[in-house]
Amino acid sequence: MDTLCLPGEIRKTRYLVPLGGRHFEVDVYSGRHEGLVIAEVELDSPDDPVDLPAWVVEEVTGDPRWTNAALSEPVV
């Protein structure tokens, strides 16, 4: 696996949280990303209404800093 993976390692636990008729995938990170929590909800269309829970603080869709590729980059 070491030869197939990017240099960095991502450690996270994924929880499926049913809420408001949808399922949120909540990733709780550990290791060097300790404290980072990212929630994702799949919509049928970008225009679908969704009530975000109070614990959602910031919208990060489309922000390249929060992709798995970016999070796996080695710290310089």
LUMPA-955393 format. One record per atom (N, C-alpha, C, O): residue number from 1; residue in three letters; atom name; x, y, z negated. Coordinates in nm, 2 decimals. Layout:
BEGIN
nr|rest|atom|px|py|pz
NUM|Ala|CA|X|Y|Z
...
//
This chain:
BEGIN
nr|rest|atom|px|py|pz
1|Met|N|0.08|-0.12|0.00
1|Met|CA|0.00|0.00|0.00
1|Met|C|0.09|0.13|0.00
1|Met|O|0.05|0.23|0.06
2|Asp|N|0.20|0.12|-0.07
2|Asp|CA|0.29|0.24|-0.07
2|Asp|C|0.32|0.29|0.06
2|Asp|O|0.34|0.41|0.08
3|Thr|N|0.34|0.21|0.16
3|Thr|CA|0.38|0.25|0.29
3|Thr|C|0.26|0.30|0.37
3|Thr|O|0.28|0.37|0.48
4|Leu|N|0.14|0.27|0.33
4|Leu|CA|0.02|0.32|0.41
4|Leu|C|-0.04|0.44|0.35
4|Leu|O|-0.12|0.51|0.42
5|Cys|N|0.00|0.48|0.23
5|Cys|CA|-0.07|0.60|0.16
5|Cys|C|0.01|0.72|0.18
5|Cys|O|0.13|0.72|0.20
6|Leu|N|-0.06|0.84|0.17
6|Leu|CA|0.00|0.97|0.17
6|Leu|C|0.09|0.98|0.04
6|Leu|O|0.07|0.90|-0.05
7|Pro|N|0.18|1.07|0.04
7|Pro|CA|0.28|1.08|-0.08
7|Pro|C|0.21|1.10|-0.21
7|Pro|O|0.25|1.04|-0.31
8|Gly|N|0.10|1.17|-0.22
8|Gly|CA|0.03|1.20|-0.35
8|Gly|C|-0.07|1.09|-0.38
8|Gly|O|-0.11|1.01|-0.30
9|Glu|N|-0.10|1.09|-0.51
9|Glu|CA|-0.20|1.00|-0.56
9|Glu|C|-0.32|1.07|-0.61
9|Glu|O|-0.30|1.18|-0.68
10|Ile|N|-0.44|1.03|-0.59
10|Ile|CA|-0.56|1.09|-0.64
10|Ile|C|-0.62|0.98|-0.74
10|Ile|O|-0.65|0.87|-0.70
11|Arg|N|-0.64|1.03|-0.86
11|Arg|CA|-0.71|0.94|-0.96
11|Arg|C|-0.84|1.00|-0.99
11|Arg|O|-0.85|1.12|-1.04
12|Lys|N|-0.95|0.93|-0.97
12|Lys|CA|-1.08|0.98|-1.01
12|Lys|C|-1.17|0.86|-1.03
12|Lys|O|-1.15|0.75|-0.99
13|Thr|N|-1.28|0.90|-1.11
13|Thr|CA|-1.39|0.80|-1.14
13|Thr|C|-1.51|0.87|-1.08
13|Thr|O|-1.54|0.98|-1.10
14|Arg|N|-1.58|0.79|-1.00
14|Arg|CA|-1.70|0.84|-0.93
14|Arg|C|-1.83|0.79|-1.01
14|Arg|O|-1.84|0.67|-1.04
15|Tyr|N|-1.92|0.88|-1.03
15|Tyr|CA|-2.04|0.85|-1.09
15|Tyr|C|-2.16|0.89|-0.99
15|Tyr|O|-2.15|0.99|-0.93
16|Leu|N|-2.26|0.81|-0.99
16|Leu|CA|-2.38|0.84|-0.91
16|Leu|C|-2.48|0.89|-1.00
16|Leu|O|-2.53|0.82|-1.10
17|Val|N|-2.52|1.02|-0.98
17|Val|CA|-2.62|1.08|-1.07
17|Val|C|-2.75|1.11|-1.00
17|Val|O|-2.75|1.20|-0.91
18|Pro|N|-2.86|1.04|-1.03
18|Pro|CA|-2.98|1.07|-0.97
18|Pro|C|-3.04|1.20|-1.03
18|Pro|O|-3.05|1.22|-1.15
19|Leu|N|-3.08|1.29|-0.94
19|Leu|CA|-3.13|1.42|-0.99
19|Leu|C|-3.22|1.49|-0.88
19|Leu|O|-3.17|1.50|-0.77
20|Gly|N|-3.34|1.52|-0.92
20|Gly|CA|-3.43|1.59|-0.83
20|Gly|C|-3.46|1.52|-0.70
20|Gly|O|-3.47|1.58|-0.59
21|Gly|N|-3.47|1.39|-0.71
21|Gly|CA|-3.50|1.31|-0.59
21|Gly|C|-3.38|1.28|-0.50
21|Gly|O|-3.39|1.22|-0.39
22|Arg|N|-3.26|1.32|-0.54
22|Arg|CA|-3.14|1.30|-0.46
22|Arg|C|-3.04|1.23|-0.55
22|Arg|O|-3.06|1.22|-0.67
23|His|N|-2.93|1.19|-0.49
23|His|CA|-2.82|1.13|-0.57
23|His|C|-2.69|1.22|-0.55
23|His|O|-2.65|1.23|-0.44
24|Phe|N|-2.64|1.27|-0.66
24|Phe|CA|-2.52|1.34|-0.66
24|Phe|C|-2.40|1.24|-0.68
24|Phe|O|-2.41|1.16|-0.77
25|Glu|N|-2.30|1.25|-0.60
25|Glu|CA|-2.17|1.18|-0.63
25|Glu|C|-2.08|1.27|-0.71
25|Glu|O|-2.04|1.37|-0.65
26|Val|N|-2.05|1.24|-0.83
26|Val|CA|-1.97|1.32|-0.91
26|Val|C|-1.84|1.26|-0.94
26|Val|O|-1.83|1.15|-0.99
27|Asp|N|-1.73|1.32|-0.89
27|Asp|CA|-1.60|1.27|-0.91
27|Asp|C|-1.53|1.34|-1.02
27|Asp|O|-1.52|1.46|-1.02
28|Val|N|-1.49|1.27|-1.12
28|Val|CA|-1.41|1.32|-1.24
28|Val|C|-1.27|1.28|-1.22
28|Val|O|-1.24|1.16|-1.23
29|Tyr|N|-1.18|1.38|-1.21
29|Tyr|CA|-1.04|1.35|-1.18
29|Tyr|C|-0.96|1.34|-1.30
29|Tyr|O|-0.99|1.40|-1.41
30|Ser|N|-0.85|1.26|-1.29
30|Ser|CA|-0.76|1.24|-1.40
30|Ser|C|-0.62|1.26|-1.35
30|Ser|O|-0.60|1.29|-1.23
31|Gly|N|-0.52|1.23|-1.43
31|Gly|CA|-0.38|1.25|-1.38
31|Gly|C|-0.35|1.39|-1.36
31|Gly|O|-0.39|1.48|-1.44
32|Arg|N|-0.28|1.43|-1.25
32|Arg|CA|-0.24|1.57|-1.23
32|Arg|C|-0.36|1.66|-1.20
32|Arg|O|-0.34|1.78|-1.21
33|His|N|-0.48|1.61|-1.17
33|His|CA|-0.60|1.69|-1.15
33|His|C|-0.69|1.68|-1.27
33|His|O|-0.81|1.71|-1.25
34|Glu|N|-0.64|1.64|-1.38
34|Glu|CA|-0.72|1.63|-1.50
34|Glu|C|-0.81|1.76|-1.52
34|Glu|O|-0.76|1.87|-1.51
35|Gly|N|-0.94|1.74|-1.55
35|Gly|CA|-1.02|1.86|-1.57
35|Gly|C|-1.10|1.90|-1.44
35|Gly|O|-1.20|1.97|-1.46
36|Leu|N|-1.06|1.85|-1.33
36|Leu|CA|-1.13|1.88|-1.20
36|Leu|C|-1.25|1.79|-1.19
36|Leu|O|-1.24|1.66|-1.20
37|Val|N|-1.37|1.84|-1.16
37|Val|CA|-1.49|1.77|-1.14
37|Val|C|-1.55|1.82|-1.01
37|Val|O|-1.58|1.94|-1.00
38|Ile|N|-1.58|1.74|-0.91
38|Ile|CA|-1.64|1.78|-0.79
38|Ile|C|-1.77|1.69|-0.77
38|Ile|O|-1.77|1.57|-0.78
39|Ala|N|-1.88|1.76|-0.74
39|Ala|CA|-2.01|1.69|-0.71
39|Ala|C|-2.04|1.71|-0.57
39|Ala|O|-2.03|1.82|-0.51
40|Glu|N|-2.10|1.61|-0.51
40|Glu|CA|-2.14|1.61|-0.37
40|Glu|C|-2.28|1.56|-0.36
40|Glu|O|-2.31|1.46|-0.42
41|Val|N|-2.36|1.62|-0.27
41|Val|CA|-2.49|1.57|-0.25
41|Val|C|-2.51|1.56|-0.10
41|Val|O|-2.48|1.66|-0.03
42|Glu|N|-2.56|1.45|-0.05
42|Glu|CA|-2.59|1.44|0.10
42|Glu|C|-2.72|1.49|0.13
42|Glu|O|-2.82|1.46|0.07
43|Leu|N|-2.73|1.57|0.24
43|Leu|CA|-2.85|1.63|0.28
43|Leu|C|-2.88|1.58|0.42
43|Leu|O|-2.79|1.54|0.50
44|Asp|N|-3.01|1.57|0.46
44|Asp|CA|-3.04|1.53|0.59
44|Asp|C|-3.01|1.64|0.70
44|Asp|O|-2.99|1.61|0.81
45|Ser|N|-3.02|1.76|0.65
45|Ser|CA|-3.00|1.87|0.74
45|Ser|C|-2.93|1.99|0.66
45|Ser|O|-2.96|2.00|0.54
46|Pro|N|-2.85|2.07|0.72
46|Pro|CA|-2.79|2.18|0.64
46|Pro|C|-2.90|2.28|0.58
46|Pro|O|-2.87|2.35|0.49
47|Asp|N|-3.02|2.27|0.64
47|Asp|CA|-3.12|2.36|0.59
47|Asp|C|-3.21|2.30|0.48
47|Asp|O|-3.30|2.37|0.43
48|Asp|N|-3.18|2.17|0.45
48|Asp|CA|-3.26|2.11|0.34
48|Asp|C|-3.24|2.19|0.21
48|Asp|O|-3.13|2.22|0.17
49|Pro|N|-3.36|2.22|0.14
49|Pro|CA|-3.34|2.28|0.01
49|Pro|C|-3.29|2.18|-0.09
49|Pro|O|-3.33|2.06|-0.09
50|Val|N|-3.21|2.23|-0.18
50|Val|CA|-3.17|2.15|-0.29
50|Val|C|-3.15|2.24|-0.41
50|Val|O|-3.09|2.35|-0.41
51|Asp|N|-3.21|2.19|-0.52
51|Asp|CA|-3.19|2.26|-0.65
51|Asp|C|-3.06|2.21|-0.72
51|Asp|O|-3.05|2.10|-0.76
52|Leu|N|-2.97|2.30|-0.73
52|Leu|CA|-2.84|2.27|-0.79
52|Leu|C|-2.85|2.27|-0.94
52|Leu|O|-2.91|2.37|-0.99
53|Pro|N|-2.80|2.17|-1.01
53|Pro|CA|-2.81|2.18|-1.15
53|Pro|C|-2.72|2.29|-1.21
53|Pro|O|-2.63|2.34|-1.14
54|Ala|N|-2.74|2.33|-1.33
54|Ala|CA|-2.67|2.44|-1.39
54|Ala|C|-2.52|2.41|-1.40
54|Ala|O|-2.44|2.50|-1.41
55|Trp|N|-2.48|2.28|-1.41
55|Trp|CA|-2.34|2.25|-1.42
55|Trp|C|-2.26|2.26|-1.29
55|Trp|O|-2.14|2.25|-1.29
56|Val|N|-2.33|2.30|-1.18
56|Val|CA|-2.26|2.33|-1.05
56|Val|C|-2.22|2.47|-1.06
56|Val|O|-2.31|2.56|-1.07
57|Val|N|-2.09|2.50|-1.06
57|Val|CA|-2.04|2.63|-1.08
57|Val|C|-2.01|2.71|-0.95
57|Val|O|-2.04|2.83|-0.94
58|Glu|N|-1.95|2.63|-0.86
58|Glu|CA|-1.90|2.70|-0.73
58|Glu|C|-1.93|2.61|-0.61
58|Glu|O|-1.91|2.49|-0.62
59|Glu|N|-1.97|2.66|-0.50
59|Glu|CA|-1.99|2.59|-0.38
59|Glu|C|-1.85|2.58|-0.31
59|Glu|O|-1.78|2.68|-0.29
60|Val|N|-1.80|2.46|-0.28
60|Val|CA|-1.67|2.44|-0.22
60|Val|C|-1.68|2.37|-0.08
60|Val|O|-1.58|2.34|-0.03
61|Thr|N|-1.80|2.36|-0.03
61|Thr|CA|-1.81|2.30|0.10
61|Thr|C|-1.73|2.38|0.20
61|Thr|O|-1.74|2.50|0.21
62|Gly|N|-1.65|2.31|0.28
62|Gly|CA|-1.57|2.37|0.38
62|Gly|C|-1.44|2.43|0.33
62|Gly|O|-1.36|2.48|0.42
63|Asp|N|-1.42|2.43|0.21
63|Asp|CA|-1.30|2.49|0.15
63|Asp|C|-1.19|2.38|0.16
63|Asp|O|-1.20|2.28|0.09
64|Pro|N|-1.08|2.40|0.24
64|Pro|CA|-0.98|2.30|0.26
64|Pro|C|-0.90|2.26|0.13
64|Pro|O|-0.84|2.16|0.13
65|Arg|N|-0.90|2.35|0.03
65|Arg|CA|-0.83|2.32|-0.09
65|Arg|C|-0.88|2.20|-0.16
65|Arg|O|-0.81|2.14|-0.24
66|Trp|N|-1.01|2.16|-0.14
66|Trp|CA|-1.07|2.05|-0.22
66|Trp|C|-1.09|1.92|-0.14
66|Trp|O|-1.16|1.83|-0.19
67|Thr|N|-1.02|1.91|-0.03
67|Thr|CA|-1.03|1.78|0.05
67|Thr|C|-0.94|1.68|-0.02
67|Thr|O|-0.84|1.72|-0.09
68|Asn|N|-0.96|1.55|0.01
68|Asn|CA|-0.87|1.45|-0.05
68|Asn|C|-0.73|1.47|0.01
68|Asn|O|-0.64|1.44|-0.06
69|Ala|N|-0.72|1.51|0.13
69|Ala|CA|-0.59|1.53|0.19
69|Ala|C|-0.51|1.64|0.12
69|Ala|O|-0.39|1.62|0.09
70|Ala|N|-0.58|1.75|0.09
70|Ala|CA|-0.51|1.86|0.01
70|Ala|C|-0.48|1.81|-0.13
70|Ala|O|-0.37|1.85|-0.18
71|Leu|N|-0.57|1.74|-0.19
71|Leu|CA|-0.55|1.70|-0.33
71|Leu|C|-0.44|1.60|-0.34
71|Leu|O|-0.38|1.58|-0.45
72|Ser|N|-0.41|1.53|-0.24
72|Ser|CA|-0.31|1.42|-0.24
72|Ser|C|-0.17|1.48|-0.21
72|Ser|O|-0.07|1.41|-0.22
73|Glu|N|-0.16|1.60|-0.17
73|Glu|CA|-0.03|1.66|-0.14
73|Glu|C|0.06|1.67|-0.26
73|Glu|O|0.01|1.70|-0.37
74|Pro|N|0.19|1.64|-0.24
74|Pro|CA|0.27|1.64|-0.36
74|Pro|C|0.29|1.79|-0.41
74|Pro|O|0.29|1.88|-0.33
75|Val|N|0.30|1.80|-0.54
75|Val|CA|0.32|1.93|-0.60
75|Val|C|0.47|1.97|-0.58
75|Val|O|0.56|1.90|-0.60
76|Val|N|0.48|2.10|-0.53
76|Val|CA|0.61|2.15|-0.50
76|Val|C|0.66|2.24|-0.61
76|Val|O|0.77|2.29|-0.61
//
